[in-house]
Amino acid sequence: MNLQAEKLEIVKLILETDNPGILKSIKGLLKKVDKSDFWETLTQEQKDEILAGMNDIESGNIIDYQEFIDRFR
């Protein structure tokens, strides 16, 4: 089913309901859609840790997952 068909199906279901609770929930869901970049919600410490991890990957400072797990078994 394509996106337009999905939207039409949802509209049809909304129009058919008389339940105010459902309508309120749908409205709340649609208003909660946050279009901001998640990066902006992070603390500076979190950003620094992510960037440090990315630098480690780029510089080859990584170990195999299984090797890491085996160290702690």
Helices and strands as residue ranges (DSSP letters): H 3-16, H 20-32, G 38-41, H 44-58, H 65-71
